[in-house]
Amino acid sequence: MGRDVEEAVRIADLAERLRAYRTALAYSYCFIIWASVMAGLPLACTAIMFSPLFTAIGPYYLGVFLSTVGMSIAISMGLMFYLMARLGALNASGYKKAPLAWSLAFSVPFALAYGILSALEAWSFMPVAWVPAGGVAFLTIGLTVENALVKEKLLHTRPFLLTGLLALAASVPVLYLASRPEACEYLVASKTAWTWMAGPLSAMLLASASYLIISFVVALYTFLTAERAVLRP
């Protein structure tokens, strides 16, 4: 009888360790998704500026770019929700407000950022407003859902909190570049294809590069530390 109880306890403990391991894996994949989609699609849209297609959509380019950013957010969120639900990490901590926290964290900061910029007509910041908004979103998850996971030892790192802090730090040079008023002119066959400010264009490239680096580092760190869930004493 005693041996059966001991074996049942060992199996239950292993199940908890595996659940924590799956949670860590799900979170590490989230950063790969976010970096791939949130950086990849805006970069692809930026590439259009240097292609023959730009002459056709030039007057509507800002709208196209902002639509691309919105689509990137929606696709990223959809894939992240699907992945975490598939791996059982969405409600792993028992934090009942987790779905609400996820939804609000990745919608309200972006809506506020673009709403305020539109009201102020600060168009030069529009292409990179998703950088600080994303930082606030990750920070919010880090202080709510992730905090509950850490307390229950289902997560042994703070990837969302770390990403939020790094994204907000990266926002400083990105927003500074976006504020620069120097003119930029793109020539094709010695003819002007378009003129814009060099600051926002540089900021768009720096924003994508920053998120790619941050997400890669955090995803790798989370993945490598996932073994703590299984090997912990």
C-alpha positions in Angstrom: 0.0 0.0 0.0 2.8 2.4 1.0 4.7 1.7 -2.3 1.6 2.3 -4.3 1.1 5.7 -2.7 4.7 6.6 -3.2 4.5 5.6 -6.9 1.3 7.7 -7.3 3.0 10.7 -5.8 6.0 10.3 -8.2 3.7 10.1 -11.2 1.8 13.1 -10.1 5.1 15.0 -9.6 6.3 14.0 -13.0 3.0 15.1 -14.5 3.4 18.6 -12.9 7.0 18.8 -14.2 6.0 17.9 -17.7 3.1 20.5 -17.5 5.6 23.2 -16.5 8.0 22.1 -19.3 5.2 22.3 -21.9 4.3 25.8 -20.5 7.9 27.0 -20.9 8.0 25.6 -24.5 4.7 27.3 -25.4 6.0 30.6 -24.1 9.3 30.3 -26.0 7.4 29.6 -29.2 5.3 32.8 -28.6 8.4 35.0 -29.1 9.4 33.2 -32.3 5.9 33.9 -33.6 5.8 37.5 -32.5 9.3 38.2 -34.0 8.5 36.4 -37.3 5.1 38.0 -37.9 5.4 41.4 -36.2 8.8 42.1 -37.7 8.5 40.2 -41.0 5.3 41.7 -42.4 6.2 45.4 -41.7 9.6 44.7 -43.2 8.0 43.3 -46.3 5.8 46.3 -46.5 8.8 48.6 -46.1 10.5 46.8 -49.0 7.6 47.9 -51.2 9.0 51.5 -50.9 12.0 50.5 -52.9 10.1 48.5 -55.6 8.2 49.5 -58.7 5.0 48.8 -56.9 5.3 51.9 -54.9 4.4 54.2 -57.8 0.9 52.5 -57.8 0.2 52.6 -54.1 2.3 55.7 -53.1 -0.6 57.9 -52.0 -2.0 55.1 -49.9 1.2 53.7 -48.5 0.8 54.9 -44.9 -2.7 53.3 -44.8 -1.3 50.1 -46.3 1.6 50.0 -43.7 -0.7 50.6 -40.8 -3.1 47.9 -42.1 -0.1 45.6 -42.3 0.8 46.3 -38.7 -2.8 45.7 -37.6 -2.9 42.4 -39.5 0.4 41.4 -38.0 -1.0 42.0 -34.5 -4.1 39.9 -35.3 -2.2 37.1 -36.9 0.4 37.0 -34.0 -2.3 36.9 -31.4 -4.3 34.2 -33.2 -1.2 32.0 -33.6 -0.1 32.6 -30.0 -3.5 31.8 -28.6 -3.8 28.6 -30.7 -0.3 27.4 -29.7 -0.9 28.0 -26.0 -4.3 26.4 -26.1 -2.8 23.4 -28.0 -0.1 23.0 -25.4 -2.4 23.6 -22.5 -0.6 26.8 -21.4 -3.4 29.3 -21.8 -5.0 28.6 -18.4 -2.1 26.6 -16.9 -1.8 28.7 -13.8 -5.5 28.7 -13.0 -5.5 32.5 -13.3 -9.2 32.9 -14.3 -8.6 36.3 -15.9 -5.8 35.0 -18.2 -7.9 35.2 -21.4 -9.1 38.7 -20.6 -5.6 39.8 -19.7 -4.2 38.5 -23.0 -7.0 40.2 -25.0 -6.7 43.6 -23.3 -2.9 43.6 -23.1 -2.6 43.1 -26.9 -5.4 45.5 -27.9 -5.7 48.5 -25.5 -2.0 49.7 -25.7 -2.1 49.6 -29.5 -5.5 51.3 -29.7 -4.4 54.0 -27.3 -1.1 54.6 -29.0 -2.5 55.0 -32.5 -5.6 56.8 -31.3 -3.4 59.4 -29.5 -1.0 59.8 -32.4 -3.9 60.3 -34.8 -5.5 62.9 -32.6 -2.2 64.7 -32.4 -1.5 64.2 -36.1 2.0 62.9 -35.2 2.3 60.9 -38.4 6.0 60.4 -38.2 5.6 58.2 -35.2 2.8 56.1 -36.6 5.0 53.4 -38.3 6.8 52.6 -35.0 4.1 53.2 -32.4 3.7 49.4 -32.2 7.2 49.2 -30.5 6.3 50.9 -27.2 2.8 49.5 -27.4 4.1 46.0 -27.7 6.4 46.7 -24.8 3.5 47.7 -22.6 1.6 44.6 -23.7 4.4 42.2 -22.8 4.9 44.0 -19.5 1.3 43.7 -18.7 1.3 39.9 -19.3 4.5 39.7 -17.3 2.9 41.3 -14.3 -0.3 39.3 -14.4 -0.5 35.9 -16.2 3.3 35.3 -16.0 3.4 36.3 -12.4 0.8 33.6 -11.5 2.8 31.0 -13.5 6.0 31.8 -11.7 4.3 31.6 -8.3 3.0 28.1 -9.1 6.4 27.1 -10.4 5.0 26.4 -13.9 7.5 28.9 -15.3 11.1 29.4 -14.1 11.9 32.6 -16.1 10.2 35.9 -16.7 10.3 36.1 -20.5 7.3 38.4 -21.0 8.5 40.8 -18.3 12.0 40.8 -19.8 10.7 41.4 -23.3 8.5 44.2 -22.1 11.4 46.0 -20.4 13.8 45.5 -23.3 11.1 46.6 -25.8 10.4 49.8 -23.9 14.2 50.4 -23.7 14.5 49.9 -27.4 11.6 52.4 -27.9 13.8 55.3 -26.8 16.2 55.3 -29.9 13.4 54.2 -32.2 11.1 57.1 -31.2 14.1 59.5 -31.3 14.9 58.5 -34.9 11.2 58.8 -35.8 11.2 62.4 -34.6 14.1 63.4 -36.8 12.9 65.8 -39.6 15.7 65.4 -42.1 14.4 64.9 -45.7 15.1 61.7 -47.6 14.8 61.3 -51.4 14.8 58.0 -53.3 15.9 58.2 -56.9 15.3 55.6 -59.6 17.1 56.2 -62.9 18.0 59.7 -61.6 14.3 60.5 -61.1 12.7 61.1 -57.7 10.5 58.1 -56.8 9.5 59.5 -53.4 10.5 61.9 -50.7 10.0 61.4 -47.0 11.8 62.0 -43.7 14.8 59.9 -43.1 14.0 59.6 -39.4 10.8 57.5 -39.6 12.3 55.3 -42.3 15.4 54.5 -40.2 13.2 54.0 -37.1 11.0 51.4 -39.0 14.1 49.4 -39.8 15.6 49.7 -36.3 12.2 48.7 -34.7 12.1 45.5 -36.7 15.7 44.7 -36.1 15.3 45.4 -32.3 12.3 43.1 -32.0 14.0 40.3 -33.9 17.0 40.4 -31.7 15.0 40.8 -28.4 12.6 38.0 -29.3 15.4 35.6 -30.4 17.3 36.2 -27.2 14.3 35.7 -25.0 12.9 32.7 -26.9 16.3 31.0 -26.7 16.7 31.8 -23.0 13.2 30.5 -22.2 13.7 27.3 -24.3 17.1 26.5 -22.7 15.8 27.1 -19.2 12.7 24.9 -19.8 14.6 21.9 -18.6 14.6 23.3 -15.0 10.9 22.3 -14.9 11.9 18.6 -15.3 15.3 18.6 -13.6 14.5 20.8 -10.6 15.1 19.0 -7.2 
